[in-house]
């Protein structure tokens, strides 16, 4: 296993990708602007747009005033990584969990962690099982 106290070199992938096997999935960016083509997720009380058309996996998120999602997720951009097993990843590492694993849609589970003040999303797809 890579020595985590060692400084990462410019050409090296982040530890979560190189050693843990996580895969970049998307970046979520909060906005207060209405974006053409946005889709409403009524059970979560927010709108999403851009994910299906962005070549970089950027997703814009606009939240209702009474959205139950954590304030930090509503105000700070997050990066999402696909993992094979959310429960295993959360159990093997000492993460600050800000959103316990849940299912925003069929066949998908997500959890949110906090690292140095930045929200990180872990996403698991049913096909990985």
C-alpha positions in Angstrom: 0.0 0.0 0.0 1.2 3.5 -0.8 2.7 5.5 2.0 -0.1 8.2 2.6 2.4 10.4 4.4 4.4 10.7 1.2 3.7 13.7 -1.0 1.9 13.0 -4.3 3.9 13.8 -7.4 2.4 15.9 -10.3 2.1 12.8 -12.6 0.5 10.6 -10.0 -3.3 10.0 -9.7 -5.0 10.7 -6.3 -4.7 7.9 -3.8 -8.5 7.2 -4.0 -8.1 6.4 -7.7 -4.6 4.9 -7.8 -4.8 2.6 -4.7 -8.5 2.4 -3.7 -9.9 1.9 -7.2 -12.4 4.8 -7.1 -13.5 6.2 -10.5 -14.3 9.8 -11.3 -18.0 10.2 -12.0 -19.0 13.8 -11.9 -18.6 17.2 -10.3 -21.7 18.8 -8.8 -21.9 22.6 -8.7 -24.6 24.4 -6.8 -26.4 27.3 -8.6 -29.3 29.6 -8.0 -29.9 30.1 -11.8 -32.6 28.4 -13.7 -30.9 26.3 -16.5 -32.8 25.2 -19.6 -33.5 21.5 -19.6 -33.1 21.0 -15.9 -34.9 18.1 -14.3 -36.7 18.2 -11.0 -36.2 15.5 -8.3 -39.3 16.0 -6.2 -38.3 13.6 -3.4 -35.0 15.5 -2.9 -36.4 19.0 -3.7 -33.8 20.1 -6.2 -33.1 20.4 -9.9 -30.3 18.9 -11.9 -28.9 19.8 -15.3 -25.9 19.3 -17.5 -24.8 15.8 -16.5 -26.2 14.1 -19.5 -24.5 16.5 -22.0 -21.3 17.6 -20.3 -18.2 15.9 -21.7 -16.6 16.5 -18.3 -19.3 15.1 -16.1 -20.4 18.5 -14.7 -23.8 18.6 -13.1 -25.5 21.8 -12.0 -27.8 21.6 -8.9 -30.5 24.2 -7.9 -32.1 23.6 -4.6 -35.6 24.5 -3.2 -35.7 26.6 -0.1 -36.9 23.6 1.9 -34.5 21.1 0.4 -33.5 18.5 3.1 -29.9 18.2 1.6 -27.0 19.4 3.8 -26.2 23.1 3.6 -22.6 22.4 2.6 -23.8 20.3 -0.4 -26.1 23.2 -1.3 -23.3 25.7 -1.2 -19.9 24.0 -2.0 -19.2 22.1 -5.2 -18.5 18.4 -4.7 -16.7 15.7 -6.7 -18.3 12.3 -7.0 -16.5 9.0 -7.3 -18.0 5.6 -8.3 -17.1 2.9 -5.9 -18.0 -0.8 -6.0 -19.3 -1.0 -2.4 -20.2 2.1 -0.4 -20.6 0.2 2.8 -17.2 -1.4 2.5 -15.5 2.0 1.7 -17.2 3.7 4.6 -16.2 0.9 7.0 -12.6 0.7 6.0 -11.8 4.4 6.3 -12.3 7.0 8.9 -14.5 9.4 7.0 -16.7 12.2 8.4 -20.1 11.1 7.0 -22.4 14.0 6.2 -25.1 12.0 4.4 -25.6 8.3 5.2 -26.0 5.9 2.2 -29.3 6.3 0.5 -31.0 5.8 -2.9 -31.8 8.9 -5.0 -33.0 6.7 -7.8 -33.5 3.1 -8.8 -30.3 1.1 -8.9 -28.2 3.9 -7.4 -26.8 4.4 -3.8 -25.0 7.5 -2.7 -23.3 8.7 0.5 -21.6 12.1 1.1 -18.4 12.5 3.2 -16.5 15.6 4.2 -12.7 15.9 3.5 -10.9 19.1 4.6 -14.2 21.0 4.3 -15.0 19.7 0.9 -18.0 17.4 0.2 -17.2 14.2 -1.6 -19.9 11.9 -3.0 -19.5 8.2 -3.2 -21.8 6.6 -5.8 -22.6 2.9 -6.2 -24.5 1.4 -9.1 -26.5 -1.9 -8.9 -24.6 -3.3 -11.8 -21.4 -3.4 -9.7 -22.9 -6.1 -7.4 
